[in-house]
Amino acid sequence: MTAFEVLVIILSVFLAIFLILGIAVLVKLLKVFRKMDEFADKANTFADDFSGNMADMIKKSFAPSAIVSGIIRSVRKSRKRKRGQ
């Protein structure tokens, strides 16, 4: 065996090792990206549900108080007008 043949065998072995390692790393990265995509979808769903629930809660809690505060303001204005006359 010549030095050239030994060099070809060594390089072939290293190429095979790095090819197998590269494929394994690629598979792991794809799994990680898939998990990240699932996590992003869950976070997006949670944010949509949370914002929808918050909007409903704000509508339910602040709408009556706004009506009441408007009524109180109008009563106060009418009292000031009556006192001023």
Residue frames as a rotation matrix with the C-alpha (Angstrom) as fourth column:
MET 1
0.591 0.806 0.000 0.00
0.806 -0.591 0.000 0.00
0.000 0.000 -1.000 0.00
THR 2
-0.364 -0.704 0.610 1.30
0.685 -0.646 -0.336 3.39
0.631 0.296 0.717 -0.92
ALA 3
-0.847 -0.005 -0.532 1.04
0.413 -0.637 -0.651 6.59
-0.335 -0.771 0.541 1.08
PHE 4
-0.804 0.582 -0.125 -1.62
-0.537 -0.618 0.575 7.83
0.258 0.529 0.808 -1.34
GLU 5
-0.221 0.741 -0.634 -3.87
0.081 0.661 0.746 4.83
0.972 0.114 -0.206 -0.64
VAL 6
-0.458 0.003 -0.889 -3.43
0.874 0.185 -0.449 5.24
0.164 -0.983 -0.087 3.13
LEU 7
-0.952 0.080 -0.295 -4.30
-0.009 -0.972 -0.234 8.93
-0.306 -0.220 0.926 2.84
VAL 8
-0.578 0.784 -0.226 -7.41
-0.481 -0.103 0.871 8.13
0.660 0.612 0.437 0.79
ILE 9
-0.177 0.501 -0.847 -8.57
0.563 0.758 0.331 5.58
0.807 -0.418 -0.416 3.39
ILE 10
-0.662 -0.120 -0.740 -8.00
0.727 -0.345 -0.594 7.99
-0.184 -0.931 0.316 6.29
LEU 11
-0.930 0.315 -0.191 -9.82
-0.344 -0.927 0.147 10.82
-0.131 0.203 0.970 4.52
SER 12
-0.433 0.801 -0.414 -12.69
-0.196 0.364 0.910 8.50
0.880 0.475 -0.001 3.59
VAL 13
-0.299 0.282 -0.912 -13.09
0.843 0.526 -0.114 7.41
0.448 -0.802 -0.395 7.21
PHE 14
-0.808 -0.043 -0.587 -13.09
0.393 -0.783 -0.483 11.02
-0.439 -0.621 0.650 8.44
LEU 15
-0.827 0.541 -0.154 -15.56
-0.488 -0.554 0.675 12.01
0.279 0.633 0.722 5.75
ALA 16
-0.272 0.742 -0.612 -17.90
0.254 0.669 0.699 9.17
0.928 0.035 -0.370 6.75
ILE 17
-0.453 0.059 -0.890 -17.64
0.891 0.059 -0.450 10.12
0.026 -0.997 -0.079 10.44
PHE 18
-0.888 0.078 -0.452 -18.37
0.022 -0.977 -0.212 13.79
-0.459 -0.198 0.866 9.78
LEU 19
-0.693 0.689 -0.213 -21.20
-0.362 -0.078 0.929 12.91
0.623 0.721 0.303 7.41
ILE 20
-0.191 0.612 -0.768 -22.86
0.654 0.662 0.365 10.74
0.732 -0.433 -0.526 10.07
LEU 21
-0.556 -0.061 -0.829 -22.33
0.761 -0.439 -0.477 13.41
-0.335 -0.896 0.291 12.74
GLY 22
-0.967 0.182 -0.176 -23.72
-0.236 -0.899 0.369 16.08
-0.092 0.399 0.912 10.42
ILE 23
-0.427 0.856 -0.292 -26.85
-0.034 0.308 0.951 14.07
0.904 0.416 -0.102 9.74
ALA 24
-0.191 0.331 -0.924 -27.34
0.916 0.400 -0.046 13.44
0.354 -0.855 -0.379 13.48
VAL 25
-0.775 -0.130 -0.619 -26.94
0.412 -0.847 -0.337 17.15
-0.480 -0.516 0.710 14.26
LEU 26
-0.876 0.479 -0.067 -29.35
-0.347 -0.527 0.775 18.05
0.336 0.702 0.628 11.46
VAL 27
-0.230 0.810 -0.540 -31.97
0.417 0.583 0.697 15.64
0.879 -0.065 -0.471 12.83
LYS 28
-0.313 0.069 -0.947 -31.60
0.943 -0.096 -0.319 17.09
-0.113 -0.993 -0.035 16.34
LEU 29
-0.938 -0.059 -0.340 -31.88
0.041 -0.997 0.061 20.66
-0.343 0.044 0.938 15.01
LEU 30
-0.652 0.754 -0.078 -35.03
-0.180 -0.054 0.982 19.78
0.737 0.654 0.171 13.11
LYS 31
-0.093 0.600 -0.795 -36.54
0.811 0.509 0.290 18.33
0.578 -0.617 -0.533 16.29
VAL 32
-0.562 -0.175 -0.808 -35.61
0.701 -0.620 -0.353 21.47
-0.439 -0.765 0.471 18.23
PHE 33
-0.971 0.206 -0.121 -37.10
-0.239 -0.827 0.509 23.73
0.005 0.524 0.852 15.54
ARG 34
-0.393 0.871 -0.293 -40.28
0.195 0.391 0.900 21.64
0.898 0.297 -0.324 15.50
LYS 35
-0.122 0.297 -0.947 -40.58
0.986 0.146 -0.081 22.00
0.114 -0.944 -0.311 19.30
MET 36
-0.817 -0.216 -0.535 -39.97
0.317 -0.943 -0.103 25.74
-0.482 -0.253 0.839 19.02
ASP 37
-0.826 0.563 0.019 -42.72
-0.223 -0.357 0.907 25.98
0.517 0.745 0.421 16.41
GLU 38
-0.098 0.796 -0.597 -45.14
0.628 0.514 0.584 24.08
0.772 -0.318 -0.551 18.66
PHE 39
-0.338 -0.107 -0.935 -44.21
0.896 -0.340 -0.285 26.32
-0.288 -0.934 0.211 21.57
ALA 40
-0.980 -0.034 -0.194 -44.75
-0.027 -0.953 0.302 29.44
-0.195 0.301 0.933 19.47
ASP 41
-0.522 0.850 -0.075 -48.16
0.015 0.097 0.995 28.17
0.853 0.518 -0.064 18.37
LYS 42
0.012 0.508 -0.861 -49.16
0.908 0.355 0.222 27.47
0.418 -0.785 -0.457 21.98
ALA 43
-0.613 -0.296 -0.733 -47.92
0.623 -0.751 -0.219 30.90
-0.485 -0.590 0.645 23.08
ASN 44
-0.952 0.301 0.050 -49.86
-0.179 -0.683 0.708 32.54
0.247 0.666 0.704 20.24
THR 45
-0.195 0.919 -0.343 -53.03
0.367 0.392 0.844 30.66
0.910 0.038 -0.413 21.18
PHE 46
-0.120 0.083 -0.989 -52.56
0.993 -0.010 -0.122 31.61
-0.020 -0.997 -0.081 24.84
ALA 47
-0.881 -0.263 -0.393 -52.03
0.277 -0.961 0.022 35.27
-0.383 -0.089 0.919 23.94
ASP 48
-0.737 0.670 0.094 -55.13
-0.148 -0.296 0.944 35.31
0.660 0.681 0.317 21.74
ASP 49
0.033 0.762 -0.647 -57.23
0.669 0.464 0.581 33.67
0.743 -0.451 -0.494 24.45
PHE 50
-0.341 -0.249 -0.906 -55.82
0.904 -0.351 -0.243 35.97
-0.258 -0.902 0.345 27.11
SER 51
-0.992 -0.041 -0.118 -56.46
0.009 -0.965 0.263 39.11
-0.124 0.260 0.958 25.10
GLY 52
-0.463 0.885 -0.049 -59.97
0.003 0.056 0.998 37.97
0.886 0.462 -0.028 24.25
ASN 53
0.097 0.471 -0.877 -60.73
0.878 0.373 0.298 37.16
0.468 -0.799 -0.378 27.87
MET 54
-0.623 -0.384 -0.682 -59.23
0.681 -0.695 -0.230 40.45
-0.386 -0.607 0.695 29.06
ALA 55
-0.931 0.319 0.179 -61.28
-0.128 -0.743 0.657 42.39
0.343 0.588 0.733 26.52
ASP 56
-0.076 0.949 -0.306 -64.46
0.303 0.315 0.900 40.67
0.950 -0.025 -0.311 27.70
MET 57
-0.020 0.013 -1.000 -63.57
0.996 0.086 -0.019 41.26
0.086 -0.996 -0.015 31.34
ILE 58
-0.890 -0.340 -0.304 -62.81
0.366 -0.930 -0.033 44.93
-0.271 -0.141 0.952 30.70
LYS 59
-0.677 0.706 0.205 -66.07
-0.124 -0.384 0.915 45.37
0.725 0.594 0.348 28.82
LYS 60
0.138 0.788 -0.600 -68.03
0.549 0.444 0.709 43.74
0.825 -0.427 -0.371 31.61
SER 61
-0.008 -0.183 -0.983 -66.34
0.996 -0.092 0.009 45.54
-0.092 -0.979 0.183 34.47
PHE 62
-0.799 -0.427 -0.423 -65.75
0.424 -0.899 0.107 49.02
-0.426 -0.094 0.900 33.09
ALA 63
-0.664 0.609 0.434 -68.91
0.305 -0.310 0.901 49.52
0.683 0.730 0.020 31.06
PRO 64
0.371 0.845 -0.385 -71.22
0.766 -0.044 0.641 49.68
0.525 -0.533 -0.664 34.12
SER 65
0.013 -0.412 -0.911 -68.79
0.841 -0.489 0.233 51.90
-0.542 -0.769 0.340 35.99
ALA 66
-0.924 -0.320 0.209 -68.60
0.381 -0.727 0.571 54.27
-0.031 0.607 0.794 33.03
ILE 67
-0.218 0.929 0.298 -72.37
0.449 -0.175 0.876 54.47
0.866 0.325 -0.379 32.91
VAL 68
0.477 0.376 -0.794 -72.58
0.872 -0.090 0.482 55.08
0.110 -0.922 -0.371 36.65
SER 69
-0.399 -0.688 -0.606 -69.84
0.715 -0.647 0.264 57.72
-0.574 -0.328 0.750 36.56
GLY 70
-0.833 0.173 0.525 -71.65
0.343 -0.585 0.736 59.44
0.434 0.793 0.428 33.68
ILE 71
0.235 0.969 -0.075 -74.87
0.595 -0.082 0.800 59.48
0.769 -0.233 -0.596 35.67
ILE 72
0.284 -0.199 -0.938 -73.06
0.905 -0.266 0.331 60.86
-0.315 -0.943 0.105 38.73
ARG 73
-0.786 -0.618 -0.020 -71.46
0.564 -0.730 0.386 63.60
-0.253 0.292 0.922 36.62
SER 74
-0.535 0.645 0.546 -74.78
0.312 -0.449 0.837 64.62
0.785 0.618 0.039 35.14
VAL 75
0.477 0.693 -0.541 -76.41
0.764 -0.023 0.645 64.68
0.434 -0.720 -0.541 38.60
ARG 76
-0.097 -0.606 -0.789 -73.59
0.847 -0.467 0.255 66.86
-0.523 -0.644 0.559 39.95
LYS 77
-0.905 -0.228 0.360 -73.88
0.405 -0.719 0.565 69.25
0.130 0.657 0.743 37.01
SER 78
-0.100 0.948 0.301 -77.60
0.419 -0.234 0.877 69.54
0.902 0.214 -0.374 37.46
ARG 79
0.452 0.200 -0.869 -77.13
0.892 -0.104 0.440 70.23
-0.003 -0.974 -0.225 41.20
LYS 80
-0.554 -0.724 -0.412 -74.57
0.681 -0.678 0.275 72.95
-0.478 -0.128 0.869 40.45
ARG 81
-0.752 0.335 0.568 -76.97
0.320 -0.568 0.759 74.55
0.577 0.752 0.319 37.96
LYS 82
0.317 0.933 -0.172 -79.80
0.607 -0.061 0.792 74.51
0.728 -0.356 -0.586 40.47
ARG 83
0.262 -0.289 -0.921 -77.60
0.897 -0.280 0.343 76.03
-0.356 -0.916 0.186 43.17
GLY 84
-0.761 -0.647 0.038 -76.31
0.601 -0.682 0.416 78.67
-0.244 0.340 0.908 40.81
GLN 85
-0.440 0.666 0.603 -79.81
0.470 -0.401 0.786 79.89
0.765 0.629 -0.136 39.85
